[in-house]
Amino acid sequence: MADTEWEARVKGLLKAELKRRNVSYAQLVDRLAEIGVVDSEPNIRNKLSRGKFTAVFLLQCLTAIGANTLRLD
């Protein structure tokens, strides 16, 4: 699988978790701030649009939205 395919997959996984929990980007910004992660809505929107972000950012987002498990399929 090419890197672009992996990026699309991870972007889809995070977007699916946000949708599953009905969390908007604005709400994600607030929830990230609650755990000490400062980021802006436009920056988060860009990261998710590109699909290029660190594993740390992925884990921060999942923690902020209360995702204890991640479905890979």
Backbone as XML, in Angstrom:
<?xml version="1.0"?>
<chain id="A" units="angstrom">
  <residue number="1" name="MET">
    <atom name="N" x="0.851" y="-1.177" z="0.000"/>
    <atom name="CA" x="0.000" y="0.000" z="0.000"/>
    <atom name="C" x="0.900" y="1.244" z="0.000"/>
  </residue>
  <residue number="2" name="ALA">
    <atom name="N" x="0.581" y="2.214" z="-0.827"/>
    <atom name="CA" x="1.362" y="3.449" z="-0.925"/>
    <atom name="C" x="1.076" y="4.352" z="0.275"/>
  </residue>
  <residue number="3" name="ASP">
    <atom name="N" x="2.014" y="5.264" z="0.550"/>
    <atom name="CA" x="1.843" y="6.184" z="1.675"/>
    <atom name="C" x="0.535" y="6.955" z="1.585"/>
  </residue>
  <residue number="4" name="THR">
    <atom name="N" x="0.170" y="7.378" z="0.384"/>
    <atom name="CA" x="-1.067" y="8.147" z="0.245"/>
    <atom name="C" x="-2.291" y="7.315" z="0.645"/>
  </residue>
  <residue number="5" name="GLU">
    <atom name="N" x="-2.220" y="6.027" z="0.402"/>
    <atom name="CA" x="-3.318" y="5.147" z="0.804"/>
    <atom name="C" x="-3.379" y="5.007" z="2.323"/>
  </residue>
  <residue number="6" name="TRP">
    <atom name="N" x="-2.212" y="4.928" z="2.962"/>
    <atom name="CA" x="-2.170" y="4.866" z="4.423"/>
    <atom name="C" x="-2.698" y="6.171" z="5.022"/>
  </residue>
  <residue number="7" name="GLU">
    <atom name="N" x="-2.302" y="7.292" z="4.422"/>
    <atom name="CA" x="-2.771" y="8.592" z="4.907"/>
    <atom name="C" x="-4.287" y="8.690" z="4.796"/>
  </residue>
  <residue number="8" name="ALA">
    <atom name="N" x="-4.835" y="8.231" z="3.688"/>
    <atom name="CA" x="-6.287" y="8.258" z="3.500"/>
    <atom name="C" x="-6.980" y="7.357" z="4.520"/>
  </residue>
  <residue number="9" name="ARG">
    <atom name="N" x="-6.351" y="6.234" z="4.803"/>
    <atom name="CA" x="-6.947" y="5.302" z="5.764"/>
    <atom name="C" x="-6.977" y="5.884" z="7.167"/>
  </residue>
  <residue number="10" name="VAL">
    <atom name="N" x="-5.866" y="6.470" z="7.609"/>
    <atom name="CA" x="-5.820" y="7.014" z="8.964"/>
    <atom name="C" x="-6.732" y="8.235" z="9.073"/>
  </residue>
  <residue number="11" name="LYS">
    <atom name="N" x="-6.795" y="9.044" z="8.020"/>
    <atom name="CA" x="-7.705" y="10.191" z="8.007"/>
    <atom name="C" x="-9.143" y="9.695" z="8.141"/>
  </residue>
  <residue number="12" name="GLY">
    <atom name="N" x="-9.479" y="8.655" z="7.406"/>
    <atom name="CA" x="-10.825" y="8.092" z="7.471"/>
    <atom name="C" x="-11.160" y="7.526" z="8.835"/>
  </residue>
  <residue number="13" name="LEU">
    <atom name="N" x="-10.177" y="6.891" z="9.460"/>
    <atom name="CA" x="-10.400" y="6.335" z="10.790"/>
    <atom name="C" x="-10.725" y="7.424" z="11.806"/>
  </residue>
  <residue number="14" name="LEU">
    <atom name="N" x="-9.947" y="8.494" z="11.795"/>
    <atom name="CA" x="-10.179" y="9.568" z="12.763"/>
    <atom name="C" x="-11.500" y="10.276" z="12.477"/>
  </residue>
  <residue number="15" name="LYS">
    <atom name="N" x="-11.774" y="10.548" z="11.213"/>
    <atom name="CA" x="-13.038" y="11.203" z="10.860"/>
    <atom name="C" x="-14.227" y="10.327" z="11.259"/>
  </residue>
  <residue number="16" name="ALA">
    <atom name="N" x="-14.109" y="9.024" z="11.075"/>
    <atom name="CA" x="-15.191" y="8.109" z="11.449"/>
    <atom name="C" x="-15.434" y="8.139" z="12.955"/>
  </residue>
  <residue number="17" name="GLU">
    <atom name="N" x="-14.355" y="8.173" z="13.735"/>
    <atom name="CA" x="-14.509" y="8.231" z="15.193"/>
    <atom name="C" x="-15.160" y="9.541" z="15.616"/>
  </residue>
  <residue number="18" name="LEU">
    <atom name="N" x="-14.802" y="10.643" z="14.969"/>
    <atom name="CA" x="-15.429" y="11.933" z="15.285"/>
    <atom name="C" x="-16.919" y="11.882" z="14.938"/>
  </residue>
  <residue number="19" name="LYS">
    <atom name="N" x="-17.236" y="11.339" z="13.789"/>
    <atom name="CA" x="-18.633" y="11.257" z="13.356"/>
    <atom name="C" x="-19.423" y="10.328" z="14.267"/>
  </residue>
  <residue number="20" name="ARG">
    <atom name="N" x="-18.825" y="9.195" z="14.621"/>
    <atom name="CA" x="-19.486" y="8.211" z="15.485"/>
    <atom name="C" x="-19.887" y="8.845" z="16.815"/>
  </residue>
  <residue number="21" name="ARG">
    <atom name="N" x="-19.077" y="9.792" z="17.288"/>
    <atom name="CA" x="-19.338" y="10.451" z="18.571"/>
    <atom name="C" x="-19.986" y="11.827" z="18.398"/>
  </residue>
  <residue number="22" name="ASN">
    <atom name="N" x="-20.311" y="12.158" z="17.136"/>
    <atom name="CA" x="-20.953" y="13.435" z="16.818"/>
    <atom name="C" x="-20.147" y="14.623" z="17.357"/>
  </residue>
  <residue number="23" name="VAL">
    <atom name="N" x="-18.832" y="14.599" z="17.106"/>
    <atom name="CA" x="-17.924" y="15.649" z="17.568"/>
    <atom name="C" x="-17.472" y="16.478" z="16.371"/>
  </residue>
  <residue number="24" name="SER">
    <atom name="N" x="-17.747" y="17.778" z="16.423"/>
    <atom name="CA" x="-17.317" y="18.688" z="15.356"/>
    <atom name="C" x="-15.860" y="19.077" z="15.569"/>
  </residue>
  <residue number="25" name="TYR">
    <atom name="N" x="-15.281" y="19.728" z="14.571"/>
    <atom name="CA" x="-13.902" y="20.198" z="14.720"/>
    <atom name="C" x="-13.806" y="21.222" z="15.838"/>
  </residue>
  <residue number="26" name="ALA">
    <atom name="N" x="-14.795" y="22.102" z="15.956"/>
    <atom name="CA" x="-14.796" y="23.110" z="17.024"/>
    <atom name="C" x="-14.845" y="22.428" z="18.398"/>
  </residue>
  <residue number="27" name="GLN">
    <atom name="N" x="-15.658" y="21.393" z="18.517"/>
    <atom name="CA" x="-15.733" y="20.655" z="19.777"/>
    <atom name="C" x="-14.429" y="19.916" z="20.050"/>
  </residue>
  <residue number="28" name="LEU">
    <atom name="N" x="-13.794" y="19.412" z="18.999"/>
    <atom name="CA" x="-12.515" y="18.730" z="19.160"/>
    <atom name="C" x="-11.467" y="19.693" z="19.706"/>
  </residue>
  <residue number="29" name="VAL">
    <atom name="N" x="-11.454" y="20.918" z="19.210"/>
    <atom name="CA" x="-10.523" y="21.934" z="19.712"/>
    <atom name="C" x="-10.718" y="22.096" z="21.212"/>
  </residue>
  <residue number="30" name="ASP">
    <atom name="N" x="-11.982" y="22.215" z="21.652"/>
    <atom name="CA" x="-12.282" y="22.385" z="23.076"/>
    <atom name="C" x="-11.869" y="21.170" z="23.890"/>
  </residue>
  <residue number="31" name="ARG">
    <atom name="N" x="-12.148" y="19.998" z="23.372"/>
    <atom name="CA" x="-11.812" y="18.772" z="24.103"/>
    <atom name="C" x="-10.298" y="18.559" z="24.172"/>
  </residue>
  <residue number="32" name="LEU">
    <atom name="N" x="-9.591" y="18.922" z="23.110"/>
    <atom name="CA" x="-8.136" y="18.848" z="23.152"/>
    <atom name="C" x="-7.588" y="19.812" z="24.203"/>
  </residue>
  <residue number="33" name="ALA">
    <atom name="N" x="-8.162" y="21.007" z="24.279"/>
    <atom name="CA" x="-7.720" y="22.002" z="25.264"/>
    <atom name="C" x="-7.905" y="21.470" z="26.681"/>
  </residue>
  <residue number="34" name="GLU">
    <atom name="N" x="-8.972" y="20.705" z="26.899"/>
    <atom name="CA" x="-9.231" y="20.127" z="28.223"/>
    <atom name="C" x="-8.128" y="19.174" z="28.663"/>
  </residue>
  <residue number="35" name="ILE">
    <atom name="N" x="-7.432" y="18.569" z="27.707"/>
    <atom name="CA" x="-6.330" y="17.662" z="28.073"/>
    <atom name="C" x="-4.973" y="18.329" z="27.872"/>
  </residue>
  <residue number="36" name="GLY">
    <atom name="N" x="-4.990" y="19.655" z="27.667"/>
    <atom name="CA" x="-3.739" y="20.409" z="27.586"/>
    <atom name="C" x="-3.128" y="20.537" z="26.208"/>
  </residue>
  <residue number="37" name="VAL">
    <atom name="N" x="-3.892" y="20.219" z="25.170"/>
    <atom name="CA" x="-3.388" y="20.310" z="23.797"/>
    <atom name="C" x="-4.028" y="21.528" z="23.135"/>
  </residue>
  <residue number="38" name="VAL">
    <atom name="N" x="-3.196" y="22.512" z="22.799"/>
    <atom name="CA" x="-3.700" y="23.734" z="22.191"/>
    <atom name="C" x="-3.511" y="23.663" z="20.679"/>
  </residue>
  <residue number="39" name="ASP">
    <atom name="N" x="-4.611" y="23.792" z="19.962"/>
    <atom name="CA" x="-4.586" y="23.777" z="18.504"/>
    <atom name="C" x="-5.778" y="24.576" z="18.023"/>
  </residue>
  <residue number="40" name="SER">
    <atom name="N" x="-5.741" y="25.030" z="16.788"/>
    <atom name="CA" x="-6.842" y="25.828" z="16.250"/>
    <atom name="C" x="-7.714" y="24.969" z="15.340"/>
  </residue>
  <residue number="41" name="GLU">
    <atom name="N" x="-8.948" y="25.384" z="15.164"/>
    <atom name="CA" x="-9.848" y="24.656" z="14.285"/>
    <atom name="C" x="-9.335" y="24.604" z="12.849"/>
  </residue>
  <residue number="42" name="PRO">
    <atom name="N" x="-8.851" y="25.747" z="12.286"/>
    <atom name="CA" x="-8.324" y="25.659" z="10.913"/>
    <atom name="C" x="-7.136" y="24.702" z="10.786"/>
  </residue>
  <residue number="43" name="ASN">
    <atom name="N" x="-6.269" y="24.674" z="11.798"/>
    <atom name="CA" x="-5.111" y="23.780" z="11.759"/>
    <atom name="C" x="-5.560" y="22.319" z="11.801"/>
  </residue>
  <residue number="44" name="ILE">
    <atom name="N" x="-6.518" y="22.015" z="12.658"/>
    <atom name="CA" x="-7.028" y="20.644" z="12.750"/>
    <atom name="C" x="-7.718" y="20.258" z="11.445"/>
  </residue>
  <residue number="45" name="ARG">
    <atom name="N" x="-8.505" y="21.169" z="10.903"/>
    <atom name="CA" x="-9.195" y="20.915" z="9.639"/>
    <atom name="C" x="-8.178" y="20.601" z="8.535"/>
  </residue>
  <residue number="46" name="ASN">
    <atom name="N" x="-7.075" y="21.360" z="8.497"/>
    <atom name="CA" x="-6.025" y="21.128" z="7.490"/>
    <atom name="C" x="-5.343" y="19.781" z="7.681"/>
  </residue>
  <residue number="47" name="LYS">
    <atom name="N" x="-5.022" y="19.452" z="8.938"/>
    <atom name="CA" x="-4.370" y="18.167" z="9.209"/>
    <atom name="C" x="-5.245" y="17.014" z="8.723"/>
  </residue>
  <residue number="48" name="LEU">
    <atom name="N" x="-6.531" y="17.083" z="9.058"/>
    <atom name="CA" x="-7.429" y="15.999" z="8.672"/>
    <atom name="C" x="-7.675" y="15.981" z="7.174"/>
  </residue>
  <residue number="49" name="SER">
    <atom name="N" x="-7.708" y="17.131" z="6.568"/>
    <atom name="CA" x="-7.901" y="17.210" z="5.118"/>
    <atom name="C" x="-6.734" y="16.567" z="4.376"/>
  </residue>
  <residue number="50" name="ARG">
    <atom name="N" x="-5.516" y="16.863" z="4.835"/>
    <atom name="CA" x="-4.324" y="16.302" z="4.200"/>
    <atom name="C" x="-4.111" y="14.838" z="4.562"/>
  </residue>
  <residue number="51" name="GLY">
    <atom name="N" x="-4.548" y="14.458" z="5.762"/>
    <atom name="CA" x="-4.307" y="13.099" z="6.230"/>
    <atom name="C" x="-2.898" y="12.904" z="6.734"/>
  </residue>
  <residue number="52" name="LYS">
    <atom name="N" x="-2.185" y="14.005" z="6.932"/>
    <atom name="CA" x="-0.804" y="13.926" z="7.417"/>
    <atom name="C" x="-0.727" y="14.520" z="8.817"/>
  </residue>
  <residue number="53" name="PHE">
    <atom name="N" x="-0.640" y="13.624" z="9.789"/>
    <atom name="CA" x="-0.470" y="14.051" z="11.168"/>
    <atom name="C" x="0.227" y="12.931" z="11.929"/>
  </residue>
  <residue number="54" name="THR">
    <atom name="N" x="0.780" y="13.279" z="13.066"/>
    <atom name="CA" x="1.571" y="12.322" z="13.830"/>
    <atom name="C" x="0.677" y="11.337" z="14.580"/>
  </residue>
  <residue number="55" name="ALA">
    <atom name="N" x="1.281" y="10.254" z="14.980"/>
    <atom name="CA" x="0.584" y="9.289" z="15.827"/>
    <atom name="C" x="0.223" y="9.932" z="17.157"/>
  </residue>
  <residue number="56" name="VAL">
    <atom name="N" x="1.056" y="10.847" z="17.622"/>
    <atom name="CA" x="0.777" y="11.568" z="18.865"/>
    <atom name="C" x="-0.528" y="12.349" z="18.719"/>
  </residue>
  <residue number="57" name="PHE">
    <atom name="N" x="-0.684" y="13.070" z="17.603"/>
    <atom name="CA" x="-1.912" y="13.830" z="17.369"/>
    <atom name="C" x="-3.118" y="12.892" z="17.315"/>
  </residue>
  <residue number="58" name="LEU">
    <atom name="N" x="-2.980" y="11.765" z="16.646"/>
    <atom name="CA" x="-4.064" y="10.790" z="16.569"/>
    <atom name="C" x="-4.473" y="10.340" z="17.971"/>
  </residue>
  <residue number="59" name="LEU">
    <atom name="N" x="-3.502" y="9.982" z="18.797"/>
    <atom name="CA" x="-3.808" y="9.530" z="20.153"/>
    <atom name="C" x="-4.401" y="10.643" z="20.998"/>
  </residue>
  <residue number="60" name="GLN">
    <atom name="N" x="-3.922" y="11.864" z="20.816"/>
    <atom name="CA" x="-4.490" y="13.001" z="21.552"/>
    <atom name="C" x="-5.964" y="13.178" z="21.191"/>
  </residue>
  <residue number="61" name="CYS">
    <atom name="N" x="-6.275" y="13.110" z="19.909"/>
    <atom name="CA" x="-7.661" y="13.253" z="19.458"/>
    <atom name="C" x="-8.537" y="12.137" z="19.995"/>
  </residue>
  <residue number="62" name="LEU">
    <atom name="N" x="-8.062" y="10.912" z="19.881"/>
    <atom name="CA" x="-8.844" y="9.774" z="20.354"/>
    <atom name="C" x="-9.089" y="9.862" z="21.855"/>
  </residue>
  <residue number="63" name="THR">
    <atom name="N" x="-8.074" y="10.275" z="22.605"/>
    <atom name="CA" x="-8.226" y="10.446" z="24.048"/>
    <atom name="C" x="-9.224" y="11.556" z="24.350"/>
  </residue>
  <residue number="64" name="ALA">
    <atom name="N" x="-9.102" y="12.669" z="23.637"/>
    <atom name="CA" x="-9.972" y="13.822" z="23.869"/>
    <atom name="C" x="-11.444" y="13.506" z="23.619"/>
  </residue>
  <residue number="65" name="ILE">
    <atom name="N" x="-11.723" y="12.628" z="22.655"/>
    <atom name="CA" x="-13.120" y="12.306" z="22.349"/>
    <atom name="C" x="-13.612" y="11.067" z="23.099"/>
  </residue>
  <residue number="66" name="GLY">
    <atom name="N" x="-12.743" y="10.484" z="23.920"/>
    <atom name="CA" x="-13.133" y="9.345" z="24.738"/>
    <atom name="C" x="-13.166" y="8.016" z="24.016"/>
  </residue>
  <residue number="67" name="ALA">
    <atom name="N" x="-12.385" y="7.909" z="22.958"/>
    <atom name="CA" x="-12.322" y="6.646" z="22.212"/>
    <atom name="C" x="-11.304" y="5.732" z="22.881"/>
  </residue>
  <residue number="68" name="ASN">
    <atom name="N" x="-11.804" y="4.659" z="23.486"/>
    <atom name="CA" x="-10.925" y="3.719" z="24.176"/>
    <atom name="C" x="-10.449" y="2.609" z="23.257"/>
  </residue>
  <residue number="69" name="THR">
    <atom name="N" x="-11.157" y="2.420" z="22.152"/>
    <atom name="CA" x="-10.780" y="1.412" z="21.177"/>
    <atom name="C" x="-10.856" y="2.045" z="19.788"/>
  </residue>
  <residue number="70" name="LEU">
    <atom name="N" x="-10.180" y="1.436" z="18.840"/>
    <atom name="CA" x="-10.181" y="1.940" z="17.467"/>
    <atom name="C" x="-10.425" y="0.769" z="16.532"/>
  </residue>
  <residue number="71" name="ARG">
    <atom name="N" x="-11.467" y="0.894" z="15.711"/>
    <atom name="CA" x="-11.764" y="-0.146" z="14.716"/>
    <atom name="C" x="-10.953" y="0.126" z="13.471"/>
  </residue>
  <residue number="72" name="LEU">
    <atom name="N" x="-10.198" y="-0.840" z="13.028"/>
    <atom name="CA" x="-9.340" y="-0.678" z="11.863"/>
    <atom name="C" x="-9.993" y="-1.146" z="10.572"/>
  </residue>
  <residue number="73" name="ASP">
    <atom name="N" x="-11.213" y="-1.621" z="10.640"/>
    <atom name="CA" x="-11.880" y="-2.075" z="9.420"/>
    <atom name="C" x="-13.054" y="-1.194" z="9.053"/>
  </residue>
</chain>
